[in-house]
Amino acid sequence: MTLRIGLVRGGLRDLGQFGVTVFALDNANEAVAHAAANGGPFRMTVIAP
């Protein structure tokens, strides 16, 4: 286990700063448009099957 994972699991590293938006695989075009319009540090767009 790496040090970073240990910090997250131990509650010593806050991941609340990350903004994650999840889209279904069927909405891939919408996800790409969202990612283009809302990109930036700590902002992620995810396509989930």
For each residue, the residues with C-beta under 8 A, 3 or more apart:
1: 5 6 9
2: 5 6
3: 6 7
4: 7 8 13
5: 1 2 8 9
6: 1 2 3 9 10
7: 3 4 10 12 13
8: 4 5 11 12 13 15
9: 1 5 6
10: 6 7 13
11: 8
12: 7 8
13: 4 7 8 10
14: 17
15: 8 18
16:
17: 14 42
18: 15 42 43 44
19: 42 43 44
20: 44 45 46
21: 31 34 38 44 45 46
22: 46 47 48
23: 27 28 30 31 34 45 46 47 48
24: 27 47 48
25: 28 47 48 49
26:
27: 23 24 30 31 47
28: 23 25 31 32 47
29: 32 33
30: 23 27 33 34
31: 21 23 27 28 34 35 45 46 47
32: 28 29 35 36 45
33: 29 30 36 37
34: 21 23 30 31 37 38 45
35: 31 32 38 39 45
36: 32 33 39
37: 33 34
38: 21 34 35 43 45
39: 35 36 43 45
40: 43
41:
42: 17 18 19
43: 18 19 38 39 40
44: 18 19 20 21
45: 20 21 23 31 32 34 35 38 39
46: 20 21 22 23 31
47: 22 23 24 25 27 28 31
48: 22 23 24 25
49: 25
